[in-house]
Amino acid sequence: MKLPFVLAKRFVAGESFDQSIPKVRHLNDHGIKVTLDLLGENVKDRETADRTVESYIQLIENIHTAGLDSTISIKLTMLGLDIDRNYCRDNLFRLLDTARTNDSFVRIDMEGSDYTQATIDLFKEAFKTYGTHVGTVIQAYLHRTKDDIPELAELGADIRLCKGAYSEPERIALQNMPAIREAYKEYAKILLEKTPHPRIATHDDELLEWVQEYAIEKKLGKSRFEFQMLYGLREETMIELTEQGYNTRVYVPYGTMWFPYFKRRLLERKENIFFVATTMFKK
């Protein structure tokens, strides 16, 4: 049975680009930048991957035509990483050619730990050729991040630092929230010191306040980093941060393949489950 989209509408802007446009304009009107994310993952056949590349390319061009202040986020498994690495690389580079032509930016999202090394390796290849038109995501809860962050920071890479959204075993990832927060802070320090414009992706008040205090302590201007949150969560906070002079960005997902993303958001916070449960009984 196909679940109705109404269940996901808090976290997903629509099932098409056109449906997402009013949400993007609303955020842009408040001075908040956007990253559009065409949802989907783990494509297993070339025909679907080829169509996805075309959809991503069209998305970049549509953003430019619509005059939206938005970049895009992609998953490498949508470009065929499960099929063949070189095929995925070719698709990624083709997409980045379009991004460079349109003076746009592509964020390579991080998927589960099975893909971490391949994602970082492909990002490094892309970064050598496309520089400021490409970035990636690093998850603070992974044990390996203690080595990945310094290496990527030395390159001056554009990194979005998040806690981590996938269920990973203890041998791979930290399980305790205080430990994850402490790791996040240490990695944020490295990025703030070594990279031009780190992206601080969190809804956690402790981390939000810590970053602001650390920036003041180190005499870092508000333009040196960017706060990022997800669509449907804490919009008022983002508006307040924007009004205080911080750079802000909201990740806005859309598309018909919304269920895996919706499920991860649902499991992150008990209040998200409550929201969906109450939505089901509204007319």
URURDA-V883393 format. One record per residue. N is the residue number from 1. RES is the residue in one letter. SS is DSSP state (a for helix, b for strand, c for the rest). OMEGA is omega in whole degrees, 0 to 359 (NA if undefined). Layout:
N | RES | SS | OMEGA
N | RES | SS | OMEGA
//
This chain:
1 | M | c | 179
2 | K | c | 180
3 | L | c | 179
4 | P | c | 182
5 | F | a | 181
6 | V | a | 180
7 | L | a | 185
8 | A | a | 192
9 | K | c | 176
10 | R | c | 187
11 | F | c | 184
12 | V | b | 190
13 | A | c | 181
14 | G | c | 179
15 | E | c | 178
16 | S | c | 177
17 | F | a | 181
18 | D | a | 178
19 | Q | a | 181
20 | S | a | 186
21 | I | a | 180
22 | P | a | 179
23 | K | a | 178
24 | V | a | 180
25 | R | a | 178
26 | H | a | 180
27 | L | a | 178
28 | N | a | 179
29 | D | a | 177
30 | H | c | 179
31 | G | c | 182
32 | I | c | 176
33 | K | b | 184
34 | V | b | 165
35 | T | b | 179
36 | L | b | 183
37 | D | b | 175
38 | L | b | 190
39 | L | c | 178
40 | G | c | 180
41 | E | c | 173
42 | N | c | 173
43 | V | c | 186
44 | K | c | 181
45 | D | c | 185
46 | R | a | 181
47 | E | a | 179
48 | T | a | 179
49 | A | a | 179
50 | D | a | 178
51 | R | a | 180
52 | T | a | 177
53 | V | a | 178
54 | E | a | 179
55 | S | a | 178
56 | Y | a | 179
57 | I | a | 179
58 | Q | a | 179
59 | L | a | 178
60 | I | a | 181
61 | E | a | 179
62 | N | a | 177
63 | I | a | 180
64 | H | a | 181
65 | T | a | 182
66 | A | a | 180
67 | G | c | 180
68 | L | c | 175
69 | D | c | 187
70 | S | b | 168
71 | T | b | 177
72 | I | b | 174
73 | S | b | 181
74 | I | b | 170
75 | K | c | 183
76 | L | a | 177
77 | T | a | 173
78 | M | a | 181
79 | L | a | 175
80 | G | c | 181
81 | L | c | 178
82 | D | c | 183
83 | I | c | 183
84 | D | c | 184
85 | R | a | 182
86 | N | a | 175
87 | Y | a | 177
88 | C | a | 179
89 | R | a | 180
90 | D | a | 178
91 | N | a | 179
92 | L | a | 182
93 | F | a | 177
94 | R | a | 178
95 | L | a | 181
96 | L | a | 173
97 | D | a | 178
98 | T | a | 180
99 | A | a | 180
100 | R | a | 179
101 | T | a | 182
102 | N | c | 183
103 | D | c | 181
104 | S | c | 187
105 | F | c | 179
106 | V | b | 175
107 | R | b | 175
108 | I | b | 183
109 | D | c | 177
110 | M | c | 180
111 | E | c | 181
112 | G | c | 188
113 | S | a | 177
114 | D | a | 184
115 | Y | a | 188
116 | T | a | 183
117 | Q | a | 180
118 | A | a | 180
119 | T | a | 180
120 | I | a | 180
121 | D | a | 180
122 | L | a | 175
123 | F | a | 180
124 | K | a | 177
125 | E | a | 182
126 | A | a | 183
127 | F | a | 179
128 | K | a | 184
129 | T | a | 190
130 | Y | a | 172
131 | G | a | 187
132 | T | a | 178
133 | H | a | 182
134 | V | b | 176
135 | G | b | 178
136 | T | b | 184
137 | V | b | 175
138 | I | b | 184
139 | Q | b | 187
140 | A | c | 186
141 | Y | c | 179
142 | L | b | 179
143 | H | c | 183
144 | R | c | 184
145 | T | a | 179
146 | K | a | 176
147 | D | a | 183
148 | D | a | 184
149 | I | a | 180
150 | P | a | 181
151 | E | a | 180
152 | L | a | 179
153 | A | a | 179
154 | E | a | 177
155 | L | a | 185
156 | G | c | 184
157 | A | c | 176
158 | D | c | 187
159 | I | b | 169
160 | R | b | 182
161 | L | b | 176
162 | C | b | 178
163 | K | c | 184
164 | G | c | 189
165 | A | c | 185
166 | Y | c | 177
167 | S | c | 183
168 | E | c | 180
169 | P | c | 184
170 | E | c | 181
171 | R | c | 182
172 | I | c | 189
173 | A | b | 172
174 | L | c | 182
175 | Q | c | 187
176 | N | c | 185
177 | M | a | 176
178 | P | a | 179
179 | A | a | 178
180 | I | a | 179
181 | R | a | 180
182 | E | a | 177
183 | A | a | 179
184 | Y | a | 181
185 | K | a | 181
186 | E | a | 180
187 | Y | a | 177
188 | A | a | 178
189 | K | a | 181
190 | I | a | 181
191 | L | a | 180
192 | L | a | 180
193 | E | a | 193
194 | K | a | 186
195 | T | c | 186
196 | P | c | 189
197 | H | c | 181
198 | P | b | 180
199 | R | b | 184
200 | I | b | 186
201 | A | b | 180
202 | T | c | 171
203 | H | c | 188
204 | D | c | 182
205 | D | a | 180
206 | E | a | 181
207 | L | a | 177
208 | L | a | 181
209 | E | a | 180
210 | W | a | 181
211 | V | a | 180
212 | Q | a | 180
213 | E | a | 180
214 | Y | a | 179
215 | A | a | 177
216 | I | a | 180
217 | E | a | 183
218 | K | c | 180
219 | K | c | 176
220 | L | c | 179
221 | G | c | 181
222 | K | a | 180
223 | S | a | 185
224 | R | a | 181
225 | F | b | 184
226 | E | b | 173
227 | F | b | 180
228 | Q | b | 174
229 | M | b | 182
230 | L | b | 178
231 | Y | c | 178
232 | G | c | 182
233 | L | c | 170
234 | R | c | 179
235 | E | a | 180
236 | E | a | 177
237 | T | a | 180
238 | M | a | 177
239 | I | a | 179
240 | E | a | 179
241 | L | a | 178
242 | T | a | 180
243 | E | a | 177
244 | Q | c | 175
245 | G | c | 179
246 | Y | c | 170
247 | N | b | 182
248 | T | b | 180
249 | R | b | 177
250 | V | b | 174
251 | Y | b | 184
252 | V | b | 178
253 | P | b | 175
254 | Y | b | 176
255 | G | c | 182
256 | T | c | 182
257 | M | c | 189
258 | W | c | 190
259 | F | a | 180
260 | P | a | 178
261 | Y | a | 180
262 | F | a | 180
263 | K | a | 179
264 | R | a | 178
265 | R | a | 182
266 | L | a | 184
267 | L | a | 183
268 | E | a | 186
269 | R | c | 180
270 | K | a | 180
271 | E | a | 175
272 | N | a | 177
273 | I | a | 179
274 | F | a | 180
275 | F | a | 181
276 | V | a | 180
277 | A | a | 180
278 | T | a | 179
279 | T | a | 183
280 | M | c | 185
281 | F | c | 176
282 | K | c | 178
283 | K | c | NA
//
